[in-house]
Amino acid sequence: MAQYKRTLITTALPYANGPVHIGHLAGVYIPADIYARYLRMCGHEVTLVGGSDEHGVPITIKAKKEGVTPQDIVDRYHKIIKDSFEELGISFDVYSRTTSQIHSETASEFFKRLYDNGQFVERTSMQLYDEKADQFLADRYVTGECPHCHAQGAYGDQCEACGSSLNATDLINPRSAITGNIPVLRETKHWFLPLDRWEPKLREWILEGHKEWKTNVYGQCKSWLDLGLQPRAVSRDLDWGVPVPVEGADGKVLYVWFDAPIGYISNTKELYPEAWEKWWKDPETRIINFIGKDNIVFHCIVFPAMLMAYGDNYQLPDNVPANEFLNLEGNKISTSRNWAVWLHEYLKDFPGKQDVLRYVLTANAPETKDNDFTWHDFQQRNNSELVAIAGNFVNRAVVLTHKYFQGIVPAPAALDDIDKDVMGQVAALKGKIADAIETFHFRDALKEVMNIARLGNKYLQETEPWKVAKTDMERVKTILYVALQICGDMAVAFEPFMPFSAHRLADMLDIKKLDWNVLGSDDIVPAGTQLAPASLLFEKIEDDAIEAQIKRLKDTEEANRLAAWQPAPQKEDVDFDTFMKCDLRVGTVLECERVPKADKLLKFIIEDGMGTRTIVSGIAKYYRPEELVGKQLCFIANLPPRKLKGVVSQGMILSAENPDGTLCLISPSGPVQPGSQIG
């Protein structure tokens, strides 16, 4: 980094068709904020740029579902996203939006320059058209049967059941998601960016020039390049977006993948109207793109090709540290299924605990592979690590200083070996933390930050100032002085990761400025400093708070299951004579008990009008034996006897399966003579 004067950090633009969830935070925004905060603490010139992606089909789909305009949707979610980022402490220098006037002008000018310089190829193709809606259908507006797994309801760009990437014309029996009509093929004209034209430069820039990139990023880029790049459309038939700024392009807008990354430039322009070019065109500016793995191709191949095509000294990103995906309780996070922990809801449910979420998502970050967030792990990390290790050490050091020295930091006597050793170990951690942050290994960096607190706890346990105070107060002065310097180190090291806790701790220690350069020094908290009263940095999270979150997810899971439920397909037709061979009757339950060593089975003694018979049924999970005695049930009487767990069953009791998998016994609506036939 030494050769650069400044660093521009960009974060992927979240779609403004819904709030931000923990997958976004772990993959992009918390890592970017850690990096930006660290560089600022080191004295570097830094700008952190973000914004909402407010164009594209997901916005229009959301608007149609709610019966409002796309602008209504983006206005609502842009505010939610921006406010929740601010409350979490994501330190954007600018967080804007792609519906701004400056963005529309910047994106239009970008397209027009490439168009005028012959950087596009024009193609005519056949695309699906809804005659009733009188419009071409974007991929997400087409649904049908997946040609690979044959799941119904696959979208024109992807099947969510099997994950296959699709084209709308690949679908079997496609339908318009707008009207339900069967679409037809019509001719349409679009402009394409010829990525193949830039393939040699991209190969050299990435494969030769950036072997230091993360394995997942480098590998995905190499895979795309080895397959050979193809021209990619930069326009769409849509009425929501930046209009294509050329004659004869009515009803066409810039494709969102082309439009959105230009938002990094337009947002920088908004922040620095007169000086934006130094952040994009000066070779002494280092550009870092923080993204998720689903955006690797766009940020490493497509956007750089756009910048190459534009020319004018636009700088390419120095690094693109993409993370993998974060799952939730073992399942993939899904916005459409509401399977997520939404940031704005978390902030309401856990007020004042922004740093707990930042800590857990960093400690569990999907840096090299997909990882899983669970609420029990969240609770355990808070209670066993933040409270029991970090918070406990700080509280003991500050409380003891108030107890013995009225909260005034004592001047130390000569340092013993144990004092020198612990301060040396903390100083050594500074380099490890810095190296990890600068190579985008934030999870490893956080482990080393927490090791400062572990060293502090170990030091107090070994020196036992509460015992030494009985005989040697001079020694206590040194012990507490050293402990408070470690607390100061924690405040500095915490700041990129847990800024709210870092500043509360700094206020407690009367540290005016958190400067990375003082980490590991022996006078962060000078002797004579008046400490504020001790206060808890972290609080224990109780079981009921966690159970409430787990219940919310279970309720969501149940709602999704019910919404997705469809009756089983009808079986093949049978003739009347075959049906009449089945002897359906009503019986009364005389006795009912569980079958030993069989969790699912109940044993019934049934009065069937001709005597009694035994029937075994797999409904023990849904009924207690005693509640069934005396009830009348429907059963098949003429099935051959079958032995189940040592009990001979003489028939089958009829039940229906609910969407949630539970079974419900079928009974007559009123009293019936046992043995009465059903038919």
C-alpha positions, 0 to 999 in steps of 0.5 A: 500500500505504501506506493499509493496516496489514497484508497477508494473502497467500493461495496456491491450495490444492494437491490432496493427491492428489500432490506439488507440481511446478514448474508449481505453484511458478512459477505460485503459490508462489514469486511469493507468497513473493517478495512476502511476504518483500519486504513483511516486509523493508520492515517491513510486517505480513504473513501468508502463508496456505497449506494442502492441499486434501484433499477432492474427487473426485481424492482418492477416485479415487487412494484407490480405485486404491491400495486405501486410504482417502482419509485415507491419501492426504491424510495422505501427500501433505500431509506431502510437500507441506508438507515440500518447501515448507519445504525450498524456503523458502516462508515460510508463517506457517501451512500447514494442511489442509482435513481439520482440525476447525477447517476443517470447523467453519468451512466448515459454519458458512459454508454454514449461514449462507448457507442460513439467510439464503436465499442458496441456491436448491434444485434437483432434477436428473437425474444419472448413477448407478451401480446396482452401486456404489449411488452417484451419479457425480461427473464424474471417475467417468464416462468415455466418448467425447468428443462433440467430438473423439470421443476415447475415455476422456474424463472427465465434466468434460473431454476431455484430448485436445481440452481441451473442458469437458464435462458427464458427460451429454454423453459418448457411451456413458458408463461408470462408472469405478468398476465399468465399468457403464453408468450410469443417470439418477436424480433428486437434489437440490442447493443452488446459489449464485445468482451471477446475483444478485451479477452487478451488484455483481461487475461494478462491483467488478471492471470499474470498481474493478480495472482495474489487475488483470493483463490475463489476470485482468481479461479472463477475468472480463469474459468470464464477466460478459459471458456472464451468470453462472448459479447454481452447485452448492455440494453433491455426492453424495459420501462424502468431504468436509465434510457438508452441515449441513442436515437431509435432506442425507445422503450429500451434501458441500460441493462442493470449489470451495465448501469449498476457498477457505473454507480460507483463512479457517479456516487464518487462524483456526488461526494467530490464534484470537483475532485472525483477524477483523482479517485478514479483516474490517478495511478496513485489511487488504489481501488478495492471492490468488496463483493459477494461471489455471485458478482465476481465476473461482473467486477473482475471481467465485465466492469474492467472491460467497460473501463478499458473500452472507455479509456481516459485513464480509468484505473482498474481495481487492485483487488476484489476480495469476494467472500463466499455465501453465508447460510442461515440455520443450515439453509440458504438465505432466501429473500423471496422465502423470507429466510433471513435475519434482516438487519433493520429487524435485528437492530430493533430486537437487539438494541445497542448490540450492533457490535455483537452482530459485527463480531459474530459475522466477522468471526464466522465470515465465509471467507474461503467457503460457505459458512453457517449462522445459527442463533445458538452460536450467536448467543454462545459467542456473545456470552462466552467470548465478548462477555466472559473474556473481553468484557470481564477483563476490562471490568476487573481492571477498571473496577480495581483501579477505582477501588484502590486508587479512586479511578486514577491511573497509578504510576508504575514502579519497575516492571517485572518480567511478567509485566514486560512479557505480557506487554511484549506479547501484545505489541507482537500482536499488532503486526499479526492483526495488521498483516491479516487485515491488509491481506483481507483475512478479517476473521484471523485478524479478529482472533488476534484482537481477542487474544489481547483480551485473553492475554489481559485476563491471563495476566490478572489471574497470574498477578492477582492484584486483589491478593497483592493489595494486602501486602504490597500496594506499590506492586498493585500500582504496576499491575493495574497500570499494565492492565489498563494499557492492555485495555487501551490496546483493546480499544484501539484494536476493537475500533475497525471491528466493534467501533461502538464498544471501542469508543465506549472503552475509550471514553472509560479510559479517557482516550481522546483519539484511537490511533493505530500507531499507538497499539502496543505502546506502554503509555496509551493510558498515561499515569494520572488519567482519571477513569470514568466509572466502570460500565459493562461493555457487553451484556449476556444474551438470555435464552428467551431472546434466542428462542424468540428468533428461532421461533420466528424462523420456524414460523417462516419455514411453516408459512413457506411450506404451506404456501408451496404446498400442492396436492399430490398428482391424481393417480391413474384411473381405476375402473368401478369394479376394481374400486368396489373390491376395496371394502371400506368400513367404519369401526369403533376403537375399543383399546389403543396402545403404543407398540413397544420399541416403535415410536410411530406405531399405535395398536388398535382393537377395533369393533367392526360389527362382526367381532373385533380386529387388531390394526396397527397404524403409524400415527403415534406422533400425532395422537395419544392412545387414550384420546382415541378410545371410543372414537369411530374411524374409517378403515380398509377391512379386506387387506391381507394380514401383515405383521408389524413389529411382531403384531399382526395387523388386520387392515389399514386405518385411513388418514389424510396428510396435511401440508406440514406432514401431520396426519389426521384420522378420517372419521364419520361426521356422526355416529355410525353402526360399527361395520357399516360400509363406506361407498 
